[in-house]
Amino acid sequence: MERVPMTIEGHMALEVELQRLKSEERPRIIQAIAEARAHGDLSENAEYHSAKDAQGMNEAKVADLEDKLGRSDVVDPTTLSGDSVKFGATVKLVDEDTDEEVTYKIVGDLEADVKQGKVSISSPLARALIGKSVSDSVEVTTPKGSRSYEILKVDWK
């Protein structure tokens, strides 16, 4: 069973989603099945089949989230320190071509969201940054081409 690195925030977000699926979606679907059953003949009851499909998908999501939470290896970035980039670090970079500054937090695959400034540990950018320190330059091949970044700051928050 492969362990999956995850920040505390990512772990909590999965727990909240799991709780929502169990406490809100499950009862709603059970109610929909009960109402559809009341309509009679189940063999040609589209509402019943739709509700049963929704139940199956919900239970699959619950099982998937429980599996991910069970395999998670939760890391609290605030307990980490050092000058080199590793999982959980918040890294401030400057694009050496455009002088644009960006900040990314290196997180687990399940919680990555570039729009929120969270990049996956397995992304090309994170792989290039791991082990590097402030003032180091990294070359990253992205879908938009090759980019050069200089590390301005490594933070643990």
C-alpha positions in Angstrom: 0.0 0.0 0.0 1.6 3.2 -1.2 1.6 6.1 1.2 0.4 9.5 -0.3 2.0 12.7 1.1 -0.5 15.4 2.0 -0.6 18.6 3.9 -2.9 19.1 6.9 -5.1 21.4 4.8 -5.5 18.8 2.1 -6.3 16.1 4.6 -8.9 18.2 6.2 -10.5 19.1 2.9 -10.8 15.4 2.0 -12.3 14.7 5.4 -14.9 17.5 5.0 -15.9 16.1 1.5 -16.2 12.6 2.9 -18.4 13.8 5.8 -20.6 15.7 3.3 -21.0 12.7 1.1 -22.0 10.6 4.1 -24.2 13.0 6.0 -25.8 15.0 3.1 -25.6 13.1 -0.1 -26.3 9.6 1.2 -29.6 10.5 3.0 -30.7 12.6 0.0 -30.2 9.6 -2.3 -31.9 7.2 0.1 -34.9 9.5 0.2 -34.9 9.7 -3.6 -34.9 5.9 -3.8 -37.7 5.6 -1.3 -39.8 8.1 -3.3 -39.1 6.3 -6.6 -40.1 2.9 -5.0 -43.4 4.4 -4.0 -44.2 4.9 -7.7 -44.6 1.2 -8.2 -43.0 -1.0 -10.9 -39.2 -0.8 -10.5 -38.4 -2.4 -13.9 -39.4 0.6 -15.9 -39.0 3.3 -13.2 -36.4 5.8 -14.5 -36.3 7.7 -11.3 -35.5 4.6 -9.3 -32.7 3.6 -11.7 -31.3 7.1 -11.7 -31.3 7.2 -7.9 -29.6 3.8 -7.7 -26.9 5.0 -10.1 -26.4 8.1 -8.0 -26.1 5.9 -4.9 -23.5 3.7 -6.6 -21.5 6.7 -7.7 -21.7 8.3 -4.2 -20.6 5.1 -2.5 -17.7 4.8 -5.0 -16.6 8.3 -4.1 -16.9 7.5 -0.3 -14.7 4.4 -0.8 -12.2 6.3 -2.8 -11.9 9.1 -0.3 -11.6 6.6 2.6 -8.8 4.8 0.7 -7.0 8.1 0.1 -7.3 9.2 3.7 -6.2 5.8 4.9 -3.1 5.9 2.8 -2.3 9.6 3.5 1.0 10.6 5.1 0.1 14.0 6.7 2.9 16.5 6.8 2.6 19.7 8.8 4.8 22.3 6.9 5.0 24.6 10.0 7.1 21.9 11.8 9.6 21.9 8.9 12.5 24.2 8.4 15.6 24.7 6.3 16.8 26.5 3.3 16.2 23.8 0.7 12.9 23.1 -1.1 11.0 20.0 -0.1 7.4 18.8 0.3 5.3 21.4 2.0 7.5 24.4 1.2 6.1 27.7 0.0 8.5 28.9 -2.7 8.7 32.4 -4.1 10.2 32.4 -7.6 11.0 35.0 -10.2 10.7 34.2 -13.9 14.2 35.1 -15.2 12.8 36.1 -18.7 9.8 38.2 -17.7 10.8 39.2 -14.1 7.3 38.0 -13.0 7.2 36.8 -9.4 5.1 33.8 -8.5 4.6 31.8 -5.2 3.8 28.1 -5.1 3.3 25.7 -2.3 4.4 22.1 -3.0 1.6 19.7 -2.0 0.5 16.2 -2.6 -1.0 15.1 -6.0 -4.6 15.0 -4.5 -4.6 18.6 -3.4 -2.8 20.4 -6.2 -4.5 23.4 -7.7 -2.3 25.8 -9.7 -4.9 28.6 -9.5 -4.6 28.5 -5.7 -0.8 28.4 -6.0 -0.5 24.7 -5.1 1.7 22.5 -7.3 1.9 18.8 -7.1 5.0 17.2 -5.7 5.2 15.1 -9.0 4.8 18.2 -11.3 7.8 19.2 -13.4 8.2 22.4 -11.5 8.2 20.8 -8.1 10.6 18.1 -9.2 13.0 20.8 -10.5 12.7 22.8 -7.3 13.2 19.9 -4.8 16.6 20.1 -3.1 17.4 23.6 -4.4 17.9 26.7 -2.2 17.5 30.4 -2.3 19.2 32.1 -5.2 19.4 28.8 -7.2 18.1 28.8 -10.7 16.0 26.0 -12.1 15.1 25.2 -15.7 11.6 23.8 -16.1 10.0 22.3 -19.3 6.4 23.2 -19.4 3.7 22.8 -22.0 4.3 26.4 -22.9 8.0 25.7 -23.4 11.1 26.0 -21.3 11.1 28.4 -18.4 13.9 29.6 -16.1 13.2 30.6 -12.5 15.3 31.9 -9.6 14.3 30.9 -6.1 13.8 34.1 -4.0 12.4 32.6 -0.8 11.6 29.3 0.8 9.0 29.5 3.6 7.3 27.0 5.9 3.7 28.1 6.5 
